[in-house]
Amino acid sequence: MKTIIVLPAYNAGKTLEKTINDIPENLRKSALLVDDASSDNTAETSEKLGITTIRHKKNMGYGANQKTCYKHALESGADIVVMLHPDYQYNPKIIPYLIGFIESGICDVMLANRIRTRKEALAGGMPVYKYISNRFLTFVENLVTGENLGEWHSGMRAYSRQVLETIPWRKNSDDFVFDTQFLVQCVNAGFRIGDVPVNTKYFAEASSINFSRSLKYGFASLYILLRYILHKNHILNCPLFSR
């Protein structure tokens, strides 16, 4: 199955080469980077590494970046699309395992789970407030949707083509809550979601939203769950959950 790895990038010039070098060699040639009008040398570094590179003329947001990624991946004939943050926070070496569960027909969506244990997550540098909020939101999201995922907020995911052709992700936010909307849409459509553990690391160059943006993201995620509950119970129709 044809796999394309998409990298939604913004100011990732310092970490991009390390990320690319850790992608299994047979998959590097399929990488596609979308640069969201970075102020550093992200796009130039990507092109120097031989990566297919698309540039946004202006900064459009994390969700909008992914929309460009998936549009071009589908147009390129991808059967499986892996989304990987190019900030070297996630270990790209597990990509074959994400792909394998989809190729074998076990799952339609795969996530890299950073929180195998509390000790491991905090030792990797995850801020305490992010760990607590991740645990709280993941608990609520699992409770509402009936899933049993290790975490809902991973920046490393794999989707089958059918998933990307079914759910209305183009209607989603252009901001960070895009990821939560996408997963709730997958649940609503009945797709099978799984996860595998990944070691993660927080460091100065790794991208990370600040406390206020994290707070906004958390409330936006809870709002999506509320809309999902109302939609499922035929109380209030939500366009995000219409195929």
N, C-alpha and C positions, 0 to 999 in steps of 0.2 A: 504494500500500500504506500502511495506517495505521501511522504511527510514533509511539511514545511514548518520551520521554526520561525516564529515572528517575535521580534524584539521591539516593543514600544519604548522608545528612548527619549530622554530629556536630560541633557548635561551629564552624559555617561562616558565622556571621553577618557576619564582616568581608569575606568573599570571594564570598558568594553572588550579590550584585547584579552584580558584574563578570562572573561566570560566565554568568548569565542573559542579560545584555546582549550577550554574544558568541555566543550561540546564534542561528543564522539565524532571522530574524523569523518566517518561515512555520512554524517548528517550536516556537517558544517556548510557544505555547498548549497544546501537548501535553505539557508538562513535568509531572512528578509527583515531589514531594519527600517522603521519609520521614525524619522527624527522630527520631534515636535518643536521646531524652530529653536534649537538649543543655542545658548550663548557661548558655548565652548566648541571644541573640535570634534564633537561626536560624529557628525556626518562625514567629515574628512577621514577620520580614523576608520570608520566603517568601510568606506570606499577603498582605502588603502589595504584593508584586510580582504578585499575581494567580495564583500557582502553586498547583495542587492540592496540599494539604499533609496528610500523615498523621503523627500523633504517637504514638510509643511511650511508654507510661506510665513505663517504666523502661528503663535502658540494657541492650540485649540483645546488642550486638556487631555488628561489620561484616557478617559473614555473615548473621546474622538480619535485619539491615536490608535486605540485598539480597533475601532471601526475601519480605519484605513488598512490596518494589518489584515483583518479578516476578509475584507473586500478583495484585496490583491491576492491573498492566499487561495481563495476560492476561484478567482479568475485564472490562477496558475495551475488549477487542477488538483489541489490538495485533497487527499482522502482523510488525513489526520493533520490537525494544526496544533502545534505546541506553542503556548505563549510563555515567554521567559523574560523576566526583568533583566536588563543588561547591567545591573549594578553589582554583580558578583556576590549577592547576598544568598543566592540559592546555588546548590551544587548541580551543574548541568549534566553530570555523569549519570544521573538517575533517569535521564530522558528515555532510554530504551525500555525501562520498566513501565513508565507512563504509557508509552506507545503499545507495549505488549498486551496490556489489559484490554485495550481497544481493538487491536488486531485479532485477538483471540475471541472477541465477542462477549467478554465478561462484563465490560463497562462501556458506556458511551462518553463519559466524562471522567477524567482523572486529575486529582490534585496532589501537589507535593505538600505534605504535612510537616510543618516546622516544629510542632509541639508534641513530640513523642513522650517526653517527660518534662516536668517543670524545671528540674535541675538542668537538663540539657539546654532548654530554651534560654534560661537566664544566663547560663555559662557562655552561650553564644553571643551575649550582649543585648538581648532583647530587653528594652526598658521595662521596669516593673509595671508601670501604668498600662503599657501596651499589652503585656502578658495578661493582666487582670481584665482589661476590656475585651481582649480576644477570647478569653475563657467565658466571659459573661455573654457576649454576643453569640458565640458558637453554641452555647447551651440553649439560648433562647431560639436560635435558628433551627437547631436540631429538634427542639420540642415542638415548634410550630409546624415544621415540614415533615416530621417523621423520619428524617435522615439520621445517620449516626457517624458524621464526619469528625475527624480529629480537629480540623479547623476549617472555617469558611473563608478565610481572608488571605489565602496564599497568592503569591505573585508568580506562581509557576503551575501551569495547567495544560491539559491536553483535551481536545475536542474532536469528535468524529465529524466528518463532513455533514452527515445527516443532522447533527445538532445545530450546526451553523446555518443550515438551510431551512430549519424548522422554526426556531424561536425568533421573535422580532427584535433582535439586539440593536437594530438600527434606530429603534425608538428610545433606547436607553439614554441615560445621562451622559454628558461629555466629561463628567467629573469622576472622582474615585469610586463613587457608589455604583458605577457601571458593573463592577465585579459581583456585587451582591445581587443586583437586579438580574444579572445573567444566570447565576446559580438558582435563584428562585424560579426563574423562567424554565430552567431545565427540570426542576422538580415538578412544576405545574404541567409540563409536557410529558412527564412520565419517564424521563431518561434515567439510566442507571449511573450513579455517581460513586466513585471509589477514591481512595487515597493511599499513598505510600509515604513512608518517613523520609525526610531529607534533613541533613545537617545545614544549619544556617548560621550566618555571622553578620553582626552589626559592626560597622566601623565608620570612620569619618566620611569616606567617599561614597558609602552606600546610601541610596536615596531613602528618605524616610520623611513622612509628613509630620509636622509639628503637633503639639498638644491641641491647639484650637482646631486645626484641620481634622485631627483624629476625632475630636468631639463631634464636629459637624458630620463626619462620616458615620459615626456610631448612631446618631439620631436618624440620619437618612436611611441607614440599614433597617432600623426598627420601624420606620415609616413604611418601607417596602413590605415588611412582614405584615403590617396592619392592612395594607392594600390587598395583599395576597389572601388574608383571612376573609376580608369582605368580598373579594371576588369569588373565592371558592364556595362561600355560603350564599351566593347570588344576591348579595345585599347592594353591592356597588361594583359595576363593571370597571375593570382596569385595562386600558389598551395594551399595556405591557405584557399581558397574559393572553392576548389573542394571537393565534398562529397566523 
